[in-house]
């Protein structure tokens, strides 16, 4: 796989206005976090197992990651409100974005204008904060079909409280769409991934424009160095196992 390494010259970055410098670093940081979590979410469903224990734990991981992703997306929007909306940064960047990126940002604005959006609820009750009342409510609905378990390995890294994840996940899904776990799951995955990708596209548009504006040299952004990464795996082949030796 080809990779292009851009070496940042300190004096060029020092010339970026402070408010835009802060926006650039924060958006790069947010973009990295979202992309790593999106990749983890994809890897969590790769290589499905036939082993019922591994299926159990893989399913739990698949619900854990979008909870964290929802929290990061919500925090990302608070960052954008602070550093972009209503600031000179927006005035300097927005007119240079493509129509596609402008539409992506408008979709983000419309989504977060709704105070009761799914991402806000998941972040506040199940990701960055916990709502014990939701768990208590779900405990009353537990029955034998839930097949609650605890997996205990010889190492602490291989201990997994499946019963906790089963109840917490069902509580979250019931909060999204009461009585419709399948529909809630579809809605959760769709909204979290779609909003994350809108954010990533918006970050990329802003960062590329600012890199070209402040860090380019003779039309090239920092004269990138081309390197080759050997043995890069396919994203469809990467899996995230819970149990490890």
VENCOR-V823754 format. One line per field, one symbol per residue. ss: DSSP state (~ for helix, > for strand, _ for the rest). Layout:
# VENCOR-V823754
ss: ???
This chain:
# VENCOR-V823754
ss: _>>>>____~~~~~___~~~~~~~~~~~~~~~~~~~~~~~~~~~_______~~~~~~~~~~~~~~~~~~~~~~~~~~~~~~~~____~~~~~~~~~__~~~~~~~~~~~~~~~____~~~~~~~~~~____~~~~~~~~____~~~____>____~~~_>_~~~~~~~~~~~~~~~____~~~~~~~~~~~~~~~~~~~~~~~~~~~~~~~~~~_>>__>>___>>>>_________________
